[in-house]
Amino acid sequence: MHDDEGRIFATQRGYGDYKDGWEFPGGKMEAGETPEEALKREIWEELETRIVVERLVQTVEYDYPQFHLTMHCFWCHVESGSLTLKEHEAARWLTKDQLDTVDWLPADVKVVEMLKM
């Protein structure tokens, strides 16, 4: 998610094996959902915010020890809502130069590297 100033929204996990790691918000696709539909639903569930999905940025395939992740990353922006943290413990809007100031989860690092170019 980005804002009008070009900053990227990042969230810090509040639970699970990767608690405290920073990630791009989103989540798992449910049966019958497109990646865009899943992202809209997950952002609403996690942040009580409606988004506009603009375009696919990158699809990341990553093998964590416990599971394989396929992550579809999209440019999107807030349509309405307050970005209320329901599952995360913190969030930040980061400029391109600030992307390395948080400890990203391994799969998200691939996207961060692309965003810094």
C-alpha positions as CSV (number, residue, x, y, z in Angstrom):
1,M,0.0,0.0,0.0
2,H,1.3,3.5,-0.8
3,D,0.2,7.0,-0.1
4,D,0.3,10.2,-2.2
5,E,3.8,10.9,-1.0
6,G,5.1,7.6,-2.3
7,R,5.6,6.1,1.2
8,I,5.0,2.4,1.7
9,F,2.8,1.0,4.5
10,A,4.4,-1.8,6.6
11,T,3.0,-3.7,9.6
12,Q,4.7,-5.6,12.4
13,R,3.3,-9.0,13.2
14,G,1.7,-9.4,16.6
15,Y,1.4,-13.2,16.7
16,G,2.8,-16.5,15.6
17,D,6.2,-17.9,14.7
18,Y,7.2,-14.7,13.1
19,K,5.9,-12.3,15.7
20,D,7.7,-8.9,15.7
21,G,8.8,-9.3,12.0
22,W,7.8,-6.6,9.6
23,E,5.7,-7.4,6.5
24,F,3.4,-6.0,3.9
25,P,-0.2,-6.5,5.1
26,G,-2.3,-9.1,3.4
27,G,-3.0,-12.7,3.8
28,K,-4.2,-16.1,2.5
29,M,-6.5,-16.5,-0.5
30,E,-9.8,-18.3,0.2
31,A,-11.3,-20.8,-2.3
32,G,-12.7,-19.0,-5.3
33,E,-11.0,-15.7,-4.6
34,T,-8.7,-13.8,-7.0
35,P,-5.5,-12.4,-5.4
36,E,-7.0,-8.9,-5.7
37,E,-10.2,-10.0,-3.9
38,A,-8.2,-11.7,-1.2
39,L,-6.1,-8.6,-0.6
40,K,-9.1,-6.4,-0.3
41,R,-10.8,-8.8,2.2
42,E,-7.6,-9.2,4.2
43,I,-6.9,-5.5,4.5
44,W,-10.5,-4.9,5.6
45,E,-10.2,-7.7,8.2
46,E,-6.8,-6.7,9.5
47,L,-7.0,-2.9,9.2
48,E,-10.7,-1.9,8.8
49,T,-9.7,-0.1,5.6
50,R,-11.0,-0.3,2.0
51,I,-8.3,-0.2,-0.7
52,V,-8.1,0.3,-4.4
53,V,-5.8,-2.3,-6.1
54,E,-3.9,-0.8,-8.9
55,R,-1.5,-3.3,-10.3
56,L,0.6,-6.4,-9.6
57,V,4.2,-5.5,-8.5
58,Q,5.7,-8.9,-8.0
59,T,4.9,-12.5,-7.1
60,V,7.2,-14.0,-4.6
61,E,7.7,-17.7,-4.0
62,Y,9.4,-18.5,-0.7
63,D,10.0,-21.6,1.3
64,Y,9.7,-21.1,5.1
65,P,10.7,-24.1,7.2
66,Q,7.0,-24.9,8.0
67,F,5.3,-23.9,4.7
68,H,5.7,-22.7,1.1
69,L,4.5,-19.1,0.5
70,T,3.2,-17.6,-2.8
71,M,2.8,-13.9,-2.2
72,H,1.2,-11.7,-4.8
73,C,2.2,-8.1,-4.1
74,F,0.2,-5.2,-5.5
75,W,0.4,-1.4,-5.6
76,C,-2.7,-0.2,-3.9
77,H,-4.0,2.8,-2.0
78,V,-6.5,3.6,0.7
79,E,-10.0,4.3,-0.5
80,S,-11.5,4.7,3.0
81,G,-10.9,3.7,6.5
82,S,-8.5,4.4,9.4
83,L,-5.8,1.7,9.2
84,T,-6.9,0.3,12.6
85,L,-4.4,-2.3,13.8
86,K,-6.5,-5.4,14.6
87,E,-3.8,-8.1,14.3
88,H,-0.5,-6.2,14.1
89,E,1.4,-4.6,17.0
90,A,2.8,-1.6,15.0
91,A,2.7,0.0,11.6
92,R,4.8,2.7,9.8
93,W,4.7,4.6,6.6
94,L,8.2,4.3,5.1
95,T,9.9,6.3,2.4
96,K,12.2,4.4,0.0
97,D,15.2,5.5,2.1
98,Q,13.6,4.2,5.3
99,L,12.8,0.7,4.0
100,D,15.9,-0.8,5.7
101,T,14.9,0.6,9.1
102,V,12.7,-2.3,10.0
103,D,13.4,-6.1,10.3
104,W,11.5,-7.5,7.3
105,L,10.3,-11.1,7.2
106,P,12.4,-13.1,4.7
107,A,9.8,-13.4,1.9
108,D,9.1,-9.6,2.1
109,V,12.8,-8.8,1.7
110,K,12.6,-9.7,-2.0
111,V,9.9,-7.1,-2.5
112,V,11.8,-4.5,-0.5
113,E,14.9,-5.0,-2.7
114,M,12.8,-4.4,-5.8
115,L,11.2,-1.3,-4.3
116,K,14.6,0.3,-3.5
117,M,15.6,0.2,-7.2
